[in-house]
Amino acid sequence: MDALQRCINELCLYCGKYENEHEGACDNCKWYEKKYERKTLADVLKDCAEDLVQNCKDSACFKEHEDDDGNSYYTDVCPFLDRSDGDVWTAGCLIENPEEWGITRKEV
């Protein structure tokens, strides 16, 4: 069993719906489809890179909110922000700009 399959199985275990998979409990899960599709590692990595590019296009690096006391807090912080100094505003991106990667199926 490869690493991706083990990771998906862990996600299934965490979710718990796998016990009713035969009844359609997993039909809308994005990992269910991947669990049974057989792809090469190169294709999986390509898909991951494309997902990162799309996520960076569609999402901000974090969402800022304000509590009732006027204090700011952040949610949906991108896991690729280098927050070693603790400040999301000055955090640098650990993967730079995925749009500039220039990935094509032939390169993988």
BELPECOR-V875834 format. One record per residue. N is the residue number from 1. RES is the residue in three letters. PHI is phi in radians with two decimals (none if undefined). BURIAL is I if it has 16 or more other ideal C-beta (glycine too) atoms within 10 Angstrom, else O. Layout:
N | RES | PHI | BURIAL
N | RES | PHI | BURIAL
This chain:
1 | MET | none | O
2 | ASP | -1.47 | O
3 | ALA | -1.10 | O
4 | LEU | -1.08 | I
5 | GLN | -1.10 | O
6 | ARG | -1.14 | O
7 | CYS | -1.11 | O
8 | ILE | -1.10 | I
9 | ASN | -1.07 | O
10 | GLU | -1.13 | O
11 | LEU | -1.09 | I
12 | CYS | -1.09 | I
13 | LEU | -1.10 | O
14 | TYR | -1.11 | O
15 | CYS | -1.20 | O
16 | GLY | 1.58 | O
17 | LYS | -1.30 | O
18 | TYR | -1.00 | I
19 | GLU | -1.12 | O
20 | ASN | -1.97 | O
21 | GLU | -0.95 | O
22 | HIS | -1.16 | O
23 | GLU | -1.73 | O
24 | GLY | 1.61 | O
25 | ALA | -1.09 | O
26 | CYS | -1.79 | I
27 | ASP | -1.01 | O
28 | ASN | -1.73 | O
29 | CYS | -1.37 | I
30 | LYS | -1.23 | O
31 | TRP | -1.53 | O
32 | TYR | -1.03 | I
33 | GLU | -1.10 | O
34 | LYS | -1.22 | I
35 | LYS | -1.07 | I
36 | TYR | -1.89 | O
37 | GLU | -1.53 | O
38 | ARG | -1.87 | O
39 | LYS | -2.11 | O
40 | THR | -1.32 | O
41 | LEU | -1.03 | O
42 | ALA | -1.06 | O
43 | ASP | -1.17 | O
44 | VAL | -1.10 | I
45 | LEU | -1.11 | O
46 | LYS | -1.09 | I
47 | ASP | -1.07 | O
48 | CYS | -1.09 | O
49 | ALA | -1.10 | I
50 | GLU | -1.11 | O
51 | ASP | -1.10 | O
52 | LEU | -1.09 | I
53 | VAL | -1.05 | I
54 | GLN | -1.13 | O
55 | ASN | -1.08 | O
56 | CYS | -1.16 | I
57 | LYS | -1.27 | O
58 | ASP | -1.58 | O
59 | SER | -2.21 | O
60 | ALA | -1.38 | O
61 | CYS | -1.25 | O
62 | PHE | -2.92 | I
63 | LYS | -2.01 | O
64 | GLU | -1.76 | O
65 | HIS | -2.27 | O
66 | GLU | -2.23 | O
67 | ASP | -1.47 | O
68 | ASP | -1.11 | O
69 | ASP | -1.60 | O
70 | GLY | 1.52 | O
71 | ASN | -1.53 | O
72 | SER | -1.46 | O
73 | TYR | -2.50 | O
74 | TYR | -2.17 | O
75 | THR | -2.29 | O
76 | ASP | 0.88 | O
77 | VAL | -1.31 | O
78 | CYS | -1.06 | I
79 | PRO | -1.21 | O
80 | PHE | -1.71 | I
81 | LEU | -1.53 | I
82 | ASP | -1.47 | O
83 | ARG | -1.78 | I
84 | SER | -1.10 | O
85 | ASP | -1.58 | O
86 | GLY | 1.48 | O
87 | ASP | -2.02 | O
88 | VAL | -1.21 | I
89 | TRP | -1.24 | O
90 | THR | -1.84 | O
91 | ALA | -1.18 | I
92 | GLY | -1.62 | O
93 | CYS | -1.45 | O
94 | LEU | -1.34 | O
95 | ILE | -1.95 | O
96 | GLU | 1.03 | O
97 | ASN | -1.99 | O
98 | PRO | -1.01 | I
99 | GLU | -1.12 | O
100 | GLU | -1.58 | O
101 | TRP | -1.14 | O
102 | GLY | 1.15 | O
103 | ILE | -1.37 | I
104 | THR | -2.28 | O
105 | ARG | -0.99 | O
106 | LYS | -1.25 | O
107 | GLU | -1.35 | O
108 | VAL | -1.43 | O
